[in-house]
Amino acid sequence: MIVMTGSFRIPADKVDTARAHMTAVVKGTQAEDGCLHYSYAEDVTDPGLIHVTERWTSHEALDAHRTAPHLADWREMFAELGVSERNLTLYETDEGVML
Amino acid sequence: MIVMTGSFRIPADKVDTARAHMTAVVKGTQAEDGCLHYSYAEDVTDPGLIHVTERWTSHEALDAHRTAPHLADWREMFAELGVSERNLTLYETDEGVML
């Protein structure tokens, strides 16, 4: 399985403006084949720092995601929303154990 | 390496009350030996849903975390804050690839 974690930053005063755009890409991605989890969440200690968590069944599913129209729409907003400090790390994992 | 992802829920109107308590356990845990990442973050589409992301160097480091005093302090607040729907999954991973 693939787990991805990372973050990006939005100026704290633009998070509410960005929320509808983030919701669109999150909901669109959650509906993709092979997407097990996709969330954007604002750090409770650092306003404007948005954590990204993803889980995918395969690299093929992830490759398809990269050309999804909702992802392109979201990226088009980066300059206007002031998105910065983007980072994302991909981990190859086992199936996981629920604690 | 170990990656952990999960979430818990706080009534949305208690998130601001909970913030100081969450900050204490997050900062305390980030300072622990073997902790590579520890964050709590509120879902941008679902107020009150707090995503947990952790990375640890080893099971030994994670075992030590389980008895940390800041974690005990945080757990003592669960009833008062109405914490529910707690879940956490542990993945054994490779070192990851930054995208």
N, CA and C atoms of all chains as a GROMACS GRO file, in nm:
protein
  594
    1MET      N    1   0.084  -0.117   0.000
    1MET     CA    2   0.000   0.000   0.000
    1MET      C    3   0.089   0.124   0.000
    2ILE      N    4   0.030   0.235  -0.036
    2ILE     CA    5   0.104   0.362  -0.041
    2ILE      C    6   0.040   0.458   0.059
    3VAL      N    7   0.124   0.513   0.146
    3VAL     CA    8   0.081   0.620   0.235
    3VAL      C    9   0.162   0.744   0.198
    4MET      N   10   0.093   0.857   0.188
    4MET     CA   11   0.162   0.982   0.160
    4MET      C   12   0.126   1.083   0.268
    5THR      N   13   0.227   1.153   0.315
    5THR     CA   14   0.203   1.260   0.412
    5THR      C   15   0.283   1.382   0.370
    6GLY      N   16   0.230   1.496   0.401
    6GLY     CA   17   0.300   1.620   0.368
    6GLY      C   18   0.218   1.738   0.414
    7SER      N   19   0.252   1.855   0.363
    7SER     CA   20   0.181   1.975   0.404
    7SER      C   21   0.204   2.086   0.303
    8PHE      N   22   0.122   2.189   0.316
    8PHE     CA   23   0.146   2.315   0.243
    8PHE      C   24   0.096   2.426   0.333
    9ARG      N   25   0.132   2.547   0.296
    9ARG     CA   26   0.093   2.661   0.379
    9ARG      C   27   0.007   2.757   0.299
   10ILE      N   28  -0.096   2.808   0.366
   10ILE     CA   29  -0.180   2.916   0.312
   10ILE      C   30  -0.176   3.028   0.415
   11PRO      N   31  -0.167   3.154   0.374
   11PRO     CA   32  -0.177   3.260   0.475
   11PRO      C   33  -0.303   3.236   0.560
   12ALA      N   34  -0.288   3.246   0.692
   12ALA     CA   35  -0.396   3.206   0.782
   12ALA      C   36  -0.527   3.279   0.750
   13ASP      N   37  -0.515   3.403   0.702
   13ASP     CA   38  -0.637   3.479   0.674
   13ASP      C   39  -0.702   3.439   0.542
   14LYS      N   40  -0.639   3.346   0.469
   14LYS     CA   41  -0.699   3.299   0.343
   14LYS      C   42  -0.754   3.157   0.354
   15VAL      N   43  -0.742   3.096   0.472
   15VAL     CA   44  -0.788   2.957   0.486
   15VAL      C   45  -0.938   2.946   0.459
   16ASP      N   46  -1.015   3.040   0.510
   16ASP     CA   47  -1.160   3.030   0.489
   16ASP      C   48  -1.196   3.051   0.342
   17THR      N   49  -1.125   3.142   0.275
   17THR     CA   50  -1.146   3.160   0.130
   17THR      C   51  -1.110   3.033   0.054
   18ALA      N   52  -1.005   2.967   0.100
   18ALA     CA   53  -0.955   2.847   0.031
   18ALA      C   54  -1.041   2.724   0.057
   19ARG      N   55  -1.126   2.729   0.161
   19ARG     CA   56  -1.194   2.608   0.208
   19ARG      C   57  -1.279   2.542   0.099
   20ALA      N   58  -1.352   2.621   0.021
   20ALA     CA   59  -1.437   2.562  -0.083
   20ALA      C   60  -1.353   2.495  -0.191
   21HIS      N   61  -1.238   2.555  -0.223
   21HIS     CA   62  -1.149   2.496  -0.324
   21HIS      C   63  -1.087   2.367  -0.270
   22MET      N   64  -1.046   2.368  -0.143
   22MET     CA   65  -0.988   2.247  -0.084
   22MET      C   66  -1.092   2.137  -0.075
   23THR      N   67  -1.214   2.174  -0.041
   23THR     CA   68  -1.321   2.075  -0.031
   23THR      C   69  -1.344   2.008  -0.167
   24ALA      N   70  -1.338   2.088  -0.275
   24ALA     CA   71  -1.361   2.033  -0.409
   24ALA      C   72  -1.255   1.930  -0.446
   25VAL      N   73  -1.129   1.960  -0.420
   25VAL     CA   74  -1.024   1.865  -0.457
   25VAL      C   75  -1.025   1.744  -0.365
   26VAL      N   76  -1.058   1.764  -0.237
   26VAL     CA   77  -1.064   1.652  -0.142
   26VAL      C   78  -1.177   1.557  -0.181
   27LYS      N   79  -1.296   1.610  -0.202
   27LYS     CA   80  -1.410   1.523  -0.234
   27LYS      C   81  -1.391   1.456  -0.370
   28GLY      N   82  -1.337   1.532  -0.466
   28GLY     CA   83  -1.311   1.473  -0.598
   28GLY      C   84  -1.211   1.360  -0.591
   29THR      N   85  -1.106   1.378  -0.512
   29THR     CA   86  -1.003   1.275  -0.501
   29THR      C   87  -1.055   1.154  -0.425
   30GLN      N   88  -1.132   1.178  -0.319
   30GLN     CA   89  -1.186   1.065  -0.241
   30GLN      C   90  -1.271   0.972  -0.328
   31ALA      N   91  -1.329   1.028  -0.435
   31ALA     CA   92  -1.414   0.948  -0.524
   31ALA      C   93  -1.335   0.873  -0.631
   32GLU      N   94  -1.203   0.893  -0.637
   32GLU     CA   95  -1.122   0.826  -0.740
   32GLU      C   96  -1.101   0.678  -0.708
   33ASP      N   97  -1.090   0.596  -0.813
   33ASP     CA   98  -1.056   0.455  -0.796
   33ASP      C   99  -0.920   0.443  -0.726
   34GLY      N  100  -0.914   0.356  -0.627
   34GLY     CA  101  -0.786   0.329  -0.562
   34GLY      C  102  -0.750   0.426  -0.451
   35CYS      N  103  -0.833   0.527  -0.429
   35CYS     CA  104  -0.808   0.620  -0.319
   35CYS      C  105  -0.871   0.565  -0.192
   36LEU      N  106  -0.789   0.535  -0.092
   36LEU     CA  107  -0.839   0.482   0.035
   36LEU      C  108  -0.862   0.593   0.138
   37HIS      N  109  -0.787   0.700   0.122
   37HIS     CA  110  -0.799   0.813   0.217
   37HIS      C  111  -0.738   0.935   0.153
   38TYR      N  112  -0.802   1.051   0.172
   38TYR     CA  113  -0.744   1.177   0.125
   38TYR      C  114  -0.802   1.287   0.211
   39SER      N  115  -0.716   1.356   0.282
   39SER     CA  116  -0.766   1.464   0.368
   39SER      C  117  -0.668   1.581   0.372
   40TYR      N  118  -0.726   1.700   0.390
   40TYR     CA  119  -0.651   1.822   0.417
   40TYR      C  120  -0.698   1.868   0.555
   41ALA      N  121  -0.605   1.904   0.640
   41ALA     CA  122  -0.641   1.942   0.776
   41ALA      C  123  -0.545   2.047   0.829
   42GLU      N  124  -0.600   2.147   0.900
   42GLU     CA  125  -0.521   2.262   0.946
   42GLU      C  126  -0.459   2.233   1.082
   43ASP      N  127  -0.328   2.248   1.091
   43ASP     CA  128  -0.255   2.222   1.216
   43ASP      C  129  -0.320   2.299   1.332
   44VAL      N  130  -0.339   2.231   1.445
   44VAL     CA  131  -0.406   2.297   1.558
   44VAL      C  132  -0.312   2.395   1.628
   45THR      N  133  -0.182   2.385   1.602
   45THR     CA  134  -0.086   2.474   1.669
   45THR      C  135  -0.029   2.580   1.574
   46ASP      N  136  -0.061   2.572   1.446
   46ASP     CA  137   0.004   2.657   1.346
   46ASP      C  138  -0.096   2.692   1.237
   47PRO      N  139  -0.177   2.797   1.259
   47PRO     CA  140  -0.282   2.832   1.162
   47PRO      C  141  -0.225   2.855   1.023
   48GLY      N  142  -0.292   2.798   0.923
   48GLY     CA  143  -0.250   2.812   0.784
   48GLY      C  144  -0.162   2.699   0.736
   49LEU      N  145  -0.109   2.616   0.827
   49LEU     CA  146  -0.032   2.498   0.786
   49LEU      C  147  -0.131   2.383   0.765
   50ILE      N  148  -0.143   2.337   0.641
   50ILE     CA  149  -0.241   2.235   0.605
   50ILE      C  150  -0.169   2.102   0.585
   51HIS      N  151  -0.207   2.003   0.666
   51HIS     CA  152  -0.148   1.869   0.653
   51HIS      C  153  -0.227   1.787   0.551
   52VAL      N  154  -0.153   1.717   0.467
   52VAL     CA  155  -0.212   1.630   0.366
   52VAL      C  156  -0.185   1.486   0.406
   53THR      N  157  -0.287   1.403   0.406
   53THR     CA  158  -0.270   1.260   0.431
   53THR      C  159  -0.342   1.184   0.320
   54GLU      N  160  -0.271   1.089   0.259
   54GLU     CA  161  -0.328   1.011   0.149
   54GLU      C  162  -0.297   0.863   0.169
   55ARG      N  163  -0.388   0.778   0.127
   55ARG     CA  164  -0.358   0.635   0.116
   55ARG      C  165  -0.414   0.585  -0.016
   56TRP      N  166  -0.332   0.508  -0.087
   56TRP     CA  167  -0.368   0.459  -0.221
   56TRP      C  168  -0.339   0.311  -0.230
   57THR      N  169  -0.418   0.244  -0.313
   57THR     CA  170  -0.399   0.100  -0.329
   57THR      C  171  -0.277   0.066  -0.415
   58SER      N  172  -0.240   0.158  -0.507
   58SER     CA  173  -0.135   0.124  -0.604
   58SER      C  174  -0.077   0.249  -0.668
   59HIS      N  175   0.038   0.233  -0.729
   59HIS     CA  176   0.099   0.342  -0.805
   59HIS      C  177   0.014   0.377  -0.927
   60GLU      N  178  -0.053   0.279  -0.984
   60GLU     CA  179  -0.137   0.307  -1.101
   60GLU      C  180  -0.250   0.404  -1.062
   61ALA      N  181  -0.310   0.380  -0.947
   61ALA     CA  182  -0.418   0.470  -0.901
   61ALA      C  183  -0.363   0.611  -0.879
   62LEU      N  184  -0.246   0.617  -0.821
   62LEU     CA  185  -0.184   0.747  -0.793
   62LEU      C  186  -0.148   0.818  -0.923
   63ASP      N  187  -0.100   0.744  -1.021
   63ASP     CA  188  -0.068   0.805  -1.151
   63ASP      C  189  -0.193   0.865  -1.215
   64ALA      N  190  -0.304   0.794  -1.205
   64ALA     CA  191  -0.429   0.846  -1.262
   64ALA      C  192  -0.471   0.975  -1.191
   65HIS      N  193  -0.450   0.978  -1.060
   65HIS     CA  194  -0.486   1.097  -0.980
   65HIS      C  195  -0.412   1.222  -1.031
   66ARG      N  196  -0.288   1.203  -1.073
   66ARG     CA  197  -0.205   1.319  -1.109
   66ARG      C  198  -0.262   1.398  -1.226
   67THR      N  199  -0.348   1.335  -1.306
   67THR     CA  200  -0.407   1.406  -1.420
   67THR      C  201  -0.556   1.435  -1.398
   68ALA      N  202  -0.602   1.420  -1.274
   68ALA     CA  203  -0.745   1.443  -1.247
   68ALA      C  204  -0.779   1.592  -1.262
   69PRO      N  205  -0.895   1.622  -1.321
   69PRO     CA  206  -0.931   1.762  -1.344
   69PRO      C  207  -0.946   1.844  -1.215
   70HIS      N  208  -0.996   1.779  -1.108
   70HIS     CA  209  -1.011   1.856  -0.982
   70HIS      C  210  -0.876   1.895  -0.925
   71LEU      N  211  -0.772   1.814  -0.953
   71LEU     CA  212  -0.638   1.850  -0.906
   71LEU      C  213  -0.583   1.968  -0.986
   72ALA      N  214  -0.608   1.967  -1.116
   72ALA     CA  215  -0.565   2.079  -1.201
   72ALA      C  216  -0.636   2.208  -1.158
   73ASP      N  217  -0.767   2.198  -1.129
   73ASP     CA  218  -0.843   2.316  -1.085
   73ASP      C  219  -0.782   2.373  -0.956
   74TRP      N  220  -0.749   2.284  -0.864
   74TRP     CA  221  -0.692   2.326  -0.735
   74TRP      C  222  -0.557   2.396  -0.758
   75ARG      N  223  -0.473   2.336  -0.841
   75ARG     CA  224  -0.340   2.394  -0.865
   75ARG      C  225  -0.349   2.533  -0.929
   76GLU      N  226  -0.453   2.552  -1.007
   76GLU     CA  227  -0.469   2.684  -1.069
   76GLU      C  228  -0.493   2.794  -0.965
   77MET      N  229  -0.535   2.754  -0.844
   77MET     CA  230  -0.564   2.852  -0.739
   77MET      C  231  -0.442   2.886  -0.654
   78PHE      N  232  -0.332   2.815  -0.673
   78PHE     CA  233  -0.216   2.830  -0.582
   78PHE      C  234  -0.167   2.974  -0.573
   79ALA      N  235  -0.151   3.040  -0.688
   79ALA     CA  236  -0.096   3.176  -0.686
   79ALA      C  237  -0.193   3.271  -0.615
   80GLU      N  238  -0.322   3.262  -0.650
   80GLU     CA  239  -0.421   3.352  -0.591
   80GLU      C  240  -0.433   3.332  -0.440
   81LEU      N  241  -0.425   3.206  -0.395
   81LEU     CA  242  -0.440   3.177  -0.253
   81LEU      C  243  -0.308   3.190  -0.177
   82GLY      N  244  -0.198   3.205  -0.248
   82GLY     CA  245  -0.069   3.218  -0.180
   82GLY      C  246  -0.020   3.087  -0.121
   83VAL      N  247  -0.047   2.976  -0.188
   83VAL     CA  248  -0.001   2.844  -0.140
   83VAL      C  249   0.152   2.837  -0.150
   84SER      N  250   0.216   2.792  -0.042
   84SER     CA  251   0.362   2.783  -0.041
   84SER      C  252   0.405   2.662   0.042
   85GLU      N  253   0.536   2.641   0.049
   85GLU     CA  254   0.596   2.536   0.135
   85GLU      C  255   0.534   2.399   0.111
   86ARG      N  256   0.511   2.367  -0.018
   86ARG     CA  257   0.450   2.238  -0.050
   86ARG      C  258   0.551   2.125  -0.037
   87ASN      N  259   0.512   2.022   0.033
   87ASN     CA  260   0.597   1.903   0.042
   87ASN      C  261   0.508   1.781   0.058
   88LEU      N  262   0.556   1.670   0.005
   88LEU     CA  263   0.479   1.545   0.009
   88LEU      C  264   0.579   1.430   0.000
   89THR      N  265   0.565   1.333   0.089
   89THR     CA  266   0.654   1.217   0.089
   89THR      C  267   0.571   1.090   0.072
   90LEU      N  268   0.619   1.003  -0.015
   90LEU     CA  269   0.550   0.877  -0.045
   90LEU      C  270   0.621   0.762   0.027
   91TYR      N  271   0.544   0.684   0.101
   91TYR     CA  272   0.596   0.567   0.172
   91TYR      C  273   0.532   0.440   0.116
   92GLU      N  274   0.616   0.342   0.092
   92GLU     CA  275   0.566   0.207   0.062
   92GLU      C  276   0.546   0.138   0.196
   93THR      N  277   0.427   0.086   0.220
   93THR     CA  278   0.396   0.033   0.353
   93THR      C  279   0.336  -0.108   0.345
   94ASP      N  280   0.328  -0.168   0.464
   94ASP     CA  281   0.247  -0.289   0.476
   94ASP      C  282   0.099  -0.247   0.485
   95GLU      N  283   0.012  -0.341   0.518
   95GLU     CA  284  -0.132  -0.310   0.520
   95GLU      C  285  -0.174  -0.233   0.645
   96GLY      N  286  -0.083  -0.223   0.742
   96GLY     CA  287  -0.113  -0.147   0.863
   96GLY      C  288  -0.184  -0.232   0.967
   97VAL      N  289  -0.170  -0.188   1.091
   97VAL     CA  290  -0.235  -0.254   1.206
   97VAL      C  291  -0.313  -0.148   1.280
   98MET      N  292  -0.443  -0.170   1.298
   98MET     CA  293  -0.523  -0.076   1.377
   98MET      C  294  -0.490  -0.096   1.524
   99LEU      N  295  -0.458   0.014   1.593
   99LEU     CA  296  -0.421   0.005   1.735
   99LEU      C  297  -0.546   0.019   1.823
  100MET      N  298   1.094   0.234   0.919
  100MET     CA  299   1.034   0.348   0.986
  100MET      C  300   0.887   0.317   1.014
  101ILE      N  301   0.831   0.392   1.106
  101ILE     CA  302   0.691   0.374   1.142
  101ILE      C  303   0.615   0.502   1.108
  102VAL      N  304   0.507   0.487   1.034
  102VAL     CA  305   0.414   0.597   1.009
  102VAL      C  306   0.281   0.560   1.072
  103MET      N  307   0.221   0.654   1.143
  103MET     CA  308   0.090   0.630   1.201
  103MET      C  309  -0.004   0.741   1.155
  104THR      N  310  -0.124   0.699   1.117
  104THR     CA  311  -0.226   0.796   1.080
  104THR      C  312  -0.357   0.757   1.146
  105GLY      N  313  -0.436   0.854   1.179
  105GLY     CA  314  -0.565   0.826   1.241
  105GLY      C  315  -0.637   0.956   1.270
  106SER      N  316  -0.738   0.949   1.353
  106SER     CA  317  -0.816   1.069   1.383
  106SER      C  318  -0.894   1.049   1.512
  107PHE      N  319  -0.944   1.160   1.563
  107PHE     CA  320  -1.043   1.156   1.672
  107PHE      C  321  -1.136   1.275   1.650
  108ARG      N  322  -1.247   1.273   1.722
  108ARG     CA  323  -1.344   1.381   1.704
  108ARG      C  324  -1.364   1.456   1.837
  109ILE      N  325  -1.374   1.588   1.825
  109ILE     CA  326  -1.410   1.675   1.936
  109ILE      C  327  -1.532   1.754   1.889
  110PRO      N  328  -1.632   1.776   1.974
  110PRO     CA  329  -1.742   1.862   1.930
  110PRO      C  330  -1.683   1.994   1.877
  111ALA      N  331  -1.731   2.038   1.760
  111ALA     CA  332  -1.668   2.152   1.692
  111ALA      C  333  -1.659   2.275   1.783
  112ASP      N  334  -1.758   2.291   1.873
  112ASP     CA  335  -1.755   2.410   1.959
  112ASP      C  336  -1.658   2.395   2.075
  113LYS      N  337  -1.591   2.281   2.085
  113LYS     CA  338  -1.491   2.263   2.192
  113LYS      C  339  -1.347   2.261   2.138
  114VAL      N  340  -1.331   2.278   2.008
  114VAL     CA  341  -1.196   2.271   1.951
  114VAL      C  342  -1.108   2.382   2.008
  115ASP      N  343  -1.163   2.503   2.019
  115ASP     CA  344  -1.079   2.612   2.070
  115ASP      C  345  -1.043   2.589   2.217
  116THR      N  346  -1.136   2.536   2.295
  116THR     CA  347  -1.105   2.502   2.435
  116THR      C  348  -0.997   2.394   2.441
  117ALA      N  349  -1.003   2.300   2.348
  117ALA     CA  350  -0.909   2.188   2.348
  117ALA      C  351  -0.772   2.227   2.296
  118ARG      N  352  -0.761   2.341   2.229
  118ARG     CA  353  -0.638   2.372   2.156
  118ARG      C  354  -0.514   2.377   2.247
  119ALA      N  355  -0.527   2.436   2.365
  119ALA     CA  356  -0.410   2.445   2.454
  119ALA      C  357  -0.368   2.305   2.500
  120HIS      N  358  -0.466   2.218   2.525
  120HIS     CA  359  -0.434   2.081   2.567
  120HIS      C  360  -0.369   2.003   2.452
  121MET      N  361  -0.420   2.022   2.330
  121MET     CA  362  -0.361   1.953   2.215
  121MET      C  363  -0.220   2.005   2.189
  122THR      N  364  -0.202   2.136   2.203
  122THR     CA  365  -0.068   2.193   2.183
  122THR      C  366   0.032   2.133   2.281
  123ALA      N  367  -0.011   2.113   2.406
  123ALA     CA  368   0.080   2.058   2.508
  123ALA      C  369   0.124   1.916   2.472
  124VAL      N  370   0.030   1.832   2.430
  124VAL     CA  371   0.069   1.694   2.398
  124VAL      C  372   0.149   1.690   2.268
  125VAL      N  373   0.116   1.776   2.172
  125VAL     CA  374   0.190   1.778   2.045
  125VAL      C  375   0.334   1.824   2.068
  126LYS      N  376   0.351   1.936   2.138
  126LYS     CA  377   0.488   1.988   2.161
  126LYS      C  378   0.568   1.891   2.248
  127GLY      N  379   0.504   1.835   2.349
  127GLY     CA  380   0.573   1.738   2.435
  127GLY      C  381   0.619   1.617   2.358
  128THR      N  382   0.532   1.567   2.270
  128THR     CA  383   0.567   1.448   2.192
  128THR      C  384   0.674   1.480   2.089
  129GLN      N  385   0.666   1.595   2.024
  129GLN     CA  386   0.767   1.632   1.924
  129GLN      C  387   0.907   1.635   1.985
  130ALA      N  388   0.916   1.659   2.115
  130ALA     CA  389   1.047   1.666   2.182
  130ALA      C  390   1.098   1.529   2.226
  131GLU      N  391   1.019   1.423   2.206
  131GLU     CA  392   1.062   1.290   2.250
  131GLU      C  393   1.168   1.232   2.157
  132ASP      N  394   1.258   1.152   2.215
  132ASP     CA  395   1.357   1.078   2.135
  132ASP      C  396   1.285   0.989   2.035
  133GLY      N  397   1.329   0.991   1.911
  133GLY     CA  398   1.275   0.901   1.811
  133GLY      C  399   1.150   0.950   1.742
  134CYS      N  400   1.099   1.066   1.785
  134CYS     CA  401   0.979   1.122   1.718
  134CYS      C  402   1.024   1.208   1.600
  135LEU      N  403   0.986   1.167   1.480
  135LEU     CA  404   1.023   1.241   1.359
  135LEU      C  405   0.915   1.342   1.319
  136HIS      N  406   0.792   1.312   1.356
  136HIS     CA  407   0.680   1.400   1.322
  136HIS      C  408   0.562   1.366   1.413
  137TYR      N  409   0.491   1.469   1.460
  137TYR     CA  410   0.370   1.446   1.539
  137TYR      C  411   0.282   1.569   1.521
  138SER      N  412   0.165   1.552   1.464
  138SER     CA  413   0.077   1.667   1.444
  138SER      C  414  -0.069   1.629   1.464
  139TYR      N  415  -0.144   1.726   1.512
  139TYR     CA  416  -0.290   1.720   1.517
  139TYR      C  417  -0.341   1.831   1.426
  140ALA      N  418  -0.439   1.800   1.344
  140ALA     CA  419  -0.486   1.899   1.247
  140ALA      C  420  -0.634   1.877   1.219
  141GLU      N  421  -0.709   1.988   1.212
  141GLU     CA  422  -0.855   1.981   1.197
  141GLU      C  423  -0.894   1.974   1.050
  142ASP      N  424  -0.972   1.873   1.016
  142ASP     CA  425  -1.016   1.853   0.877
  142ASP      C  426  -1.079   1.980   0.821
  143VAL      N  427  -1.039   2.019   0.700
  143VAL     CA  428  -1.092   2.144   0.643
  143VAL      C  429  -1.237   2.130   0.597
  144THR      N  430  -1.285   2.006   0.584
  144THR     CA  431  -1.422   1.984   0.538
  144THR      C  432  -1.514   1.936   0.649
  145ASP      N  433  -1.460   1.908   0.768
  145ASP     CA  434  -1.539   1.844   0.874
  145ASP      C  435  -1.493   1.897   1.010
  146PRO      N  436  -1.548   2.012   1.052
  146PRO     CA  437  -1.502   2.074   1.177
  146PRO      C  438  -1.514   1.977   1.296
  147GLY      N  439  -1.409   1.974   1.377
  147GLY     CA  440  -1.407   1.886   1.494
  147GLY      C  441  -1.342   1.752   1.470
  148LEU      N  442  -1.320   1.716   1.343
  148LEU     CA  443  -1.248   1.592   1.312
  148LEU      C  444  -1.099   1.625   1.309
  149ILE      N  445  -1.024   1.568   1.402
  149ILE     CA  446  -0.881   1.599   1.417
  149ILE      C  447  -0.799   1.482   1.363
  150HIS      N  448  -0.718   1.510   1.261
  150HIS     CA  449  -0.631   1.407   1.204
  150HIS      C  450  -0.498   1.403   1.279
  151VAL      N  451  -0.453   1.282   1.306
  151VAL     CA  452  -0.327   1.259   1.375
  151VAL      C  453  -0.229   1.201   1.275
  152THR      N  454  -0.109   1.257   1.266
  152THR     CA  455  -0.002   1.201   1.182
  152THR      C  456   0.123   1.189   1.267
  153GLU      N  457   0.184   1.072   1.265
  153GLU     CA  458   0.303   1.047   1.345
  153GLU      C  459   0.407   0.975   1.259
  154ARG      N  460   0.534   1.004   1.284
  154ARG     CA  461   0.644   0.923   1.229
  154ARG      C  462   0.744   0.898   1.341
  155TRP      N  463   0.787   0.774   1.351
  155TRP     CA  464   0.879   0.734   1.458
  155TRP      C  465   0.992   0.651   1.400
  156THR      N  466   1.108   0.662   1.465
  156THR     CA  467   1.224   0.586   1.418
  156THR      C  468   1.214   0.438   1.449
  157SER      N  469   1.143   0.402   1.557
  157SER     CA  470   1.145   0.263   1.603
  157SER      C  471   1.028   0.233   1.694
  158HIS      N  472   1.001   0.104   1.712
  158HIS     CA  473   0.900   0.062   1.808
  158HIS      C  474   0.940   0.098   1.951
  159GLU      N  475   1.069   0.097   1.980
  159GLU     CA  476   1.116   0.131   2.114
  159GLU      C  477   1.079   0.275   2.148
  160ALA      N  478   1.100   0.365   2.050
  160ALA     CA  479   1.063   0.505   2.073
  160ALA      C  480   0.913   0.520   2.095
  161LEU      N  481   0.837   0.446   2.018
  161LEU     CA  482   0.692   0.452   2.031
  161LEU      C  483   0.646   0.394   2.165
  162ASP      N  484   0.710   0.287   2.210
  162ASP     CA  485   0.676   0.230   2.340
  162ASP      C  486   0.701   0.331   2.452
  163ALA      N  487   0.812   0.403   2.443
  163ALA     CA  488   0.842   0.504   2.545
  163ALA      C  489   0.737   0.615   2.545
  164HIS      N  490   0.691   0.651   2.427
  164HIS     CA  491   0.588   0.756   2.413
  164HIS      C  492   0.460   0.718   2.488
  165ARG      N  493   0.428   0.589   2.488
  165ARG     CA  494   0.300   0.547   2.546
  165ARG      C  495   0.289   0.576   2.696
  166THR      N  496   0.403   0.593   2.761
  166THR     CA  497   0.399   0.623   2.906
  166THR      C  498   0.442   0.767   2.936
  167ALA      N  499   0.446   0.851   2.831
  167ALA     CA  500   0.489   0.991   2.852
  167ALA      C  501   0.384   1.066   2.934
  168PRO      N  502   0.430   1.150   3.028
  168PRO     CA  503   0.334   1.222   3.114
  168PRO      C  504   0.242   1.316   3.036
  169HIS      N  505   0.291   1.378   2.927
  169HIS     CA  506   0.203   1.470   2.852
  169HIS      C  507   0.091   1.394   2.782
  170LEU      N  508   0.116   1.266   2.749
  170LEU     CA  509   0.010   1.185   2.689
  170LEU      C  510  -0.096   1.148   2.794
  171ALA      N  511  -0.049   1.116   2.914
  171ALA     CA  512  -0.143   1.087   3.023
  171ALA      C  513  -0.229   1.210   3.055
  172ASP      N  514  -0.164   1.327   3.059
  172ASP     CA  515  -0.238   1.452   3.087
  172ASP      C  516  -0.347   1.474   2.982
  173TRP      N  517  -0.312   1.450   2.856
  173TRP     CA  518  -0.407   1.469   2.746
  173TRP      C  519  -0.524   1.372   2.758
  174ARG      N  520  -0.493   1.246   2.788
  174ARG     CA  521  -0.600   1.146   2.799
  174ARG      C  522  -0.696   1.176   2.914
  175GLU      N  523  -0.644   1.240   3.016
  175GLU     CA  524  -0.732   1.276   3.129
  175GLU      C  525  -0.838   1.378   3.088
  176MET      N  526  -0.815   1.449   2.976
  176MET     CA  527  -0.910   1.550   2.930
  176MET      C  528  -1.018   1.493   2.838
  177PHE      N  529  -1.006   1.368   2.798
  177PHE     CA  530  -1.096   1.312   2.696
  177PHE      C  531  -1.244   1.326   2.733
  178ALA      N  532  -1.278   1.291   2.858
  178ALA     CA  533  -1.418   1.295   2.898
  178ALA      C  534  -1.470   1.439   2.897
  179GLU      N  535  -1.392   1.529   2.956
  179GLU     CA  536  -1.436   1.670   2.966
  179GLU      C  537  -1.451   1.734   2.829
  180LEU      N  538  -1.361   1.699   2.736
  180LEU     CA  539  -1.364   1.760   2.603
  180LEU      C  540  -1.457   1.685   2.507
  181GLY      N  541  -1.506   1.568   2.549
  181GLY     CA  542  -1.594   1.492   2.462
  181GLY      C  543  -1.523   1.428   2.345
  182VAL      N  544  -1.400   1.383   2.366
  182VAL     CA  545  -1.323   1.316   2.260
  182VAL      C  546  -1.388   1.182   2.227
  183SER      N  547  -1.407   1.154   2.099
  183SER     CA  548  -1.471   1.029   2.057
  183SER      C  549  -1.410   0.983   1.924
  184GLU      N  550  -1.458   0.868   1.876
  184GLU     CA  551  -1.420   0.815   1.743
  184GLU      C  552  -1.269   0.807   1.725
  185ARG      N  553  -1.199   0.764   1.830
  185ARG     CA  554  -1.053   0.756   1.823
  185ARG      C  555  -1.010   0.636   1.741
  186ASN      N  556  -0.922   0.658   1.646
  186ASN     CA  557  -0.864   0.547   1.569
  186ASN      C  558  -0.723   0.584   1.527
  187LEU      N  559  -0.639   0.484   1.517
  187LEU     CA  560  -0.500   0.505   1.482
  187LEU      C  561  -0.448   0.376   1.419
  188THR      N  562  -0.382   0.388   1.305
  188THR     CA  563  -0.326   0.271   1.236
  188THR      C  564  -0.176   0.290   1.221
  189LEU      N  565  -0.104   0.182   1.249
  189LEU     CA  566   0.044   0.183   1.241
  189LEU      C  567   0.088   0.112   1.115
  190TYR      N  568   0.172   0.178   1.036
  190TYR     CA  569   0.228   0.120   0.913
  190TYR      C  570   0.379   0.105   0.927
  191GLU      N  571   0.428  -0.010   0.890
  191GLU     CA  572   0.573  -0.029   0.874
  191GLU      C  573   0.607   0.017   0.733
  192THR      N  574   0.702   0.108   0.720
  192THR     CA  575   0.730   0.168   0.590
  192THR      C  576   0.879   0.165   0.556
  193ASP      N  577   0.904   0.198   0.429
  193ASP     CA  578   1.042   0.228   0.389
  193ASP      C  579   1.075   0.372   0.435
  194GLU      N  580   1.186   0.424   0.390
  194GLU     CA  581   1.229   0.558   0.435
  194GLU      C  582   1.153   0.671   0.367
  195GLY      N  583   1.076   0.637   0.264
  195GLY     CA  584   0.997   0.738   0.196
  195GLY      C  585   1.075   0.809   0.087
  196VAL      N  586   1.002   0.863  -0.008
  196VAL     CA  587   1.060   0.938  -0.119
  196VAL      C  588   0.989   1.074  -0.124
  197MET      N  589   1.066   1.181  -0.116
  197MET     CA  590   1.005   1.314  -0.127
  197MET      C  591   0.969   1.338  -0.272
  198LEU      N  592   0.845   1.382  -0.296
  198LEU     CA  593   0.801   1.404  -0.433
  198LEU      C  594   0.827   1.549  -0.475
   0.00000   0.00000   0.00000
